[in-house]
Amino acid sequence: MTAVNRAVNEATPVKPAHLPDAQTVTEVHHWTDRLFSFRVTRPKSLRFRSGEFVMIGLLGDNGKPLLRAYSIASPAWDEELEFYSIKVQDGPLTSRLQHIQPGDEIILRPKPVGTLVHDALLPGKRIWFFATGTGFAPFASLLREPETYEKYDQVIITHTCREVAELEYGRRLVESLKDDPLIGELVGDKVLYYPTTTREQSPKMGRITTLLTDGTVFRDLGIDPMSPETDRAMVCGSLGFNKDLKDVLESFGLREGANSDPKEYVVEKAFVG
């Protein structure tokens, strides 16, 4: 074997003969050098509520599954499963996962769980989805879920990223909602999209927590401030973001709920340390 062949073989993971809970990759899209999305086949037995997550991954070098929690970005009715991920160059999983291609296999444990589901909230009139980075994923599912528009008069999605390019996945998805053959008529004019950046210059700069606290969001969108009588919220981001946003929501009188105890807002804690 030549040195070149050895280098190729060492760099290319050997696909195991029998990957446990295997699903096949059908599509991969690289949005930036740090973000990508991919679609895989859906297990026939899998039933989930839009907003939930599953464990996915690859086999580690020790031959054991290396799994991480990933929100399902596709809605419950989709025939495939979509995921939205960061690329961490030295990450145990994403350093390898970012190189998957259609036809490859990943491990998918078909046991969905999560807090960002409609059942965890009391009935209301407005629903807020607060996301940073790839925390947009569960809302990509819920924005394409008919129940979202059947339960709420208005759907507000805020997405905060460092750079403009990191908003592209969410922007395209939001723009496609009205043309969706299944939910387009339900969507109508219900969706308000509020993207912000914290590093690169854009039409709206700043942390969403600040923009909520000083009232900028409500003025920009031409809506009333939050109220526990009308507003419900879901939060998915970093540990610091989740904590800060919880404080903001509770300053408006909203209370944190759960699957077993619905209230006015919920936070997904599965993706933070």
C-alpha positions in Angstrom: 0.0 0.0 0.0 1.4 3.4 -1.0 1.7 6.3 1.5 -1.1 8.1 -0.4 -3.5 5.1 -0.1 -2.7 4.8 3.5 -3.5 8.4 4.1 -6.8 8.1 2.3 -7.7 5.0 4.2 -6.8 6.6 7.5 -8.9 9.7 6.8 -11.9 7.8 5.5 -14.0 6.1 8.3 -14.7 2.5 7.4 -18.5 2.0 7.2 -19.5 -0.8 9.6 -21.3 -3.8 8.2 -24.2 -3.6 10.7 -24.8 -0.1 12.0 -27.3 -0.2 14.9 -30.6 1.7 14.4 -29.3 2.7 11.0 -31.0 5.3 8.8 -29.8 6.5 5.4 -28.8 10.0 4.6 -30.8 11.4 1.7 -29.7 15.0 1.5 -27.0 17.3 2.9 -26.8 21.1 2.7 -23.8 23.2 3.9 -25.0 26.7 4.8 -21.8 28.1 6.1 -18.4 26.7 7.2 -20.0 26.2 10.7 -23.5 25.1 9.8 -25.2 22.3 7.9 -28.5 20.5 7.6 -29.2 17.0 6.5 -32.2 14.7 5.9 -32.4 10.9 6.6 -34.9 8.2 6.2 -37.5 7.9 8.9 -38.1 4.7 10.8 -41.5 3.3 10.0 -42.3 2.9 13.7 -41.2 6.5 14.7 -44.0 8.7 16.1 -43.1 12.1 17.5 -44.5 15.5 18.4 -43.2 18.4 16.5 -40.5 20.1 18.6 -39.1 16.9 20.2 -35.6 15.5 19.8 -33.9 12.1 19.4 -30.4 10.8 19.9 -28.4 10.4 16.7 -24.7 9.7 15.9 -22.1 7.5 14.5 -19.9 4.6 15.8 -16.9 5.9 17.7 -13.4 4.7 17.2 -14.0 2.1 20.0 -16.9 0.6 18.0 -19.5 2.0 20.4 -22.2 4.4 19.4 -21.3 8.1 19.9 -24.6 9.9 20.3 -25.9 13.4 20.8 -29.3 14.9 21.3 -30.6 16.6 18.1 -34.0 18.3 17.6 -35.9 17.0 14.7 -36.2 20.0 12.4 -38.9 18.4 10.2 -42.6 18.4 11.2 -44.3 15.3 12.6 -46.0 14.6 9.2 -42.8 14.6 7.1 -41.9 11.2 5.5 -38.2 12.0 6.3 -36.3 13.5 9.2 -34.3 16.7 9.0 -31.6 17.9 11.3 -29.7 21.2 11.6 -26.2 21.1 13.1 -23.1 23.1 13.9 -19.7 21.9 12.8 -17.1 21.6 15.6 -13.8 20.8 14.0 -12.5 19.0 17.1 -15.9 17.8 18.3 -16.1 14.0 18.9 -19.2 13.7 16.8 -19.7 16.8 14.6 -16.0 16.6 13.4 -17.1 13.5 11.6 -20.8 14.1 11.1 -20.2 17.2 9.0 -18.7 14.9 6.3 -21.7 12.7 5.7 -23.0 12.4 2.2 -26.2 11.0 0.7 -26.1 7.2 0.9 -24.2 7.1 4.2 -25.8 5.8 7.3 -26.2 7.3 10.8 -27.4 5.9 14.1 -30.9 7.1 15.1 -32.5 6.0 18.3 -36.2 6.2 17.7 -37.2 7.4 21.2 -38.3 11.1 20.9 -38.6 13.3 24.0 -38.5 17.0 24.7 -40.1 20.0 26.3 -40.8 22.2 23.3 -44.2 20.8 22.5 -47.6 22.3 22.4 -48.9 20.0 25.2 -46.5 21.8 27.7 -48.2 25.2 27.2 -51.6 26.5 28.3 -53.9 27.8 25.6 -53.0 31.3 24.4 -53.3 33.8 21.5 -49.7 34.4 20.6 -46.8 32.0 20.5 -43.2 33.1 20.6 -40.3 31.0 19.4 -36.9 32.3 20.7 -33.8 30.7 19.1 -30.1 31.3 18.9 -27.9 29.5 16.3 -29.0 25.9 15.7 -31.6 26.3 18.4 -33.8 27.2 15.5 -34.2 23.5 14.7 -37.2 22.6 16.9 -39.0 25.7 15.6 -38.3 24.6 12.1 -40.5 21.6 13.0 -43.1 23.6 14.9 -43.4 26.3 12.1 -44.4 23.6 9.7 -46.8 21.9 12.2 -50.6 22.6 11.4 -51.4 22.6 15.1 -49.3 25.7 15.6 -51.6 27.7 13.4 -54.8 26.1 14.7 -53.9 27.0 18.3 -52.6 30.6 17.9 -53.6 33.8 16.1 -50.0 34.9 15.8 -46.7 33.1 15.6 -43.5 35.2 16.3 -40.1 33.6 15.6 -37.0 35.4 16.7 -33.6 34.1 15.6 -30.3 35.6 16.9 -27.0 34.7 15.4 -23.5 36.3 15.2 -23.4 36.7 11.4 -26.0 37.3 8.7 -25.2 34.0 6.8 -26.0 32.1 9.9 -29.7 33.3 9.6 -30.1 31.8 6.1 -31.5 28.4 7.0 -34.2 30.0 9.1 -34.9 32.8 6.7 -35.5 30.5 3.7 -37.7 28.2 5.8 -39.9 31.1 7.0 -40.2 32.5 3.5 -41.4 29.1 2.2 -44.2 28.7 4.7 -46.9 30.5 2.8 -46.2 28.4 -0.3 -46.3 25.1 1.6 -49.0 22.9 0.1 -50.0 21.5 3.4 -50.0 24.5 5.8 -49.9 27.5 3.4 -53.5 28.4 3.9 -53.3 28.0 7.7 -50.2 30.2 7.9 -51.7 33.2 6.1 -50.3 36.4 7.7 -49.9 34.8 11.2 -46.1 34.6 11.1 -43.8 37.5 12.2 -40.1 36.8 11.7 -37.6 38.8 13.7 -33.9 38.0 12.9 -31.1 39.8 14.7 -27.3 39.7 14.6 -24.8 40.4 17.4 -21.5 40.7 15.5 -22.0 41.4 11.8 -23.9 44.5 10.7 -27.5 43.8 9.7 -30.9 45.6 9.6 -31.5 44.7 13.3 -28.6 44.4 15.6 -28.5 43.2 19.3 -29.4 40.5 21.7 -33.1 39.6 21.8 -33.1 39.8 25.6 -32.1 43.5 25.4 -34.6 44.2 22.6 -37.4 42.6 24.6 -36.5 44.4 27.8 -36.3 47.9 26.3 -39.5 47.3 24.2 -37.8 47.5 20.8 -39.3 44.2 19.6 -42.8 45.3 20.3 -42.3 48.7 18.7 -40.7 47.2 15.6 -43.5 44.6 15.2 -46.3 47.0 16.1 -47.7 44.6 18.8 -48.6 44.9 22.4 -46.0 43.8 25.1 -46.1 40.3 26.5 -48.8 39.3 28.9 -49.4 36.0 30.7 -53.1 36.1 29.6 -52.3 36.1 25.9 -48.6 35.0 25.3 -46.9 31.7 25.3 -43.2 31.1 24.6 -40.6 28.4 23.8 -36.9 28.9 24.2 -33.9 27.0 22.7 -30.3 28.3 22.8 -27.2 28.3 24.9 -27.2 27.9 28.7 -26.6 31.6 29.2 -29.3 32.6 26.6 -31.9 30.3 28.2 -31.3 31.7 31.7 -31.4 35.3 30.6 -34.5 34.8 28.5 -36.2 33.0 31.4 -35.6 36.1 33.5 -37.1 38.3 30.8 -40.2 36.1 30.3 -40.8 35.9 34.1 -40.5 39.7 34.3 -43.6 39.8 32.0 -45.4 37.4 34.4 -45.0 34.2 32.4 -44.3 31.0 34.3 -42.2 28.0 33.2 -44.2 24.8 32.3 -43.5 21.2 31.5 -45.2 18.3 29.8 -46.7 17.3 33.1 -47.5 20.9 34.2 -48.4 23.2 31.4 -47.8 26.9 31.9 -46.9 30.0 29.8 -43.4 29.1 28.6 -41.0 26.2 28.2 -37.2 25.9 27.8 -35.3 23.0 26.1 -32.5 22.0 28.4 -31.2 18.9 26.6 -28.6 20.8 24.5 -26.7 22.8 27.2 -24.2 21.9 29.8 
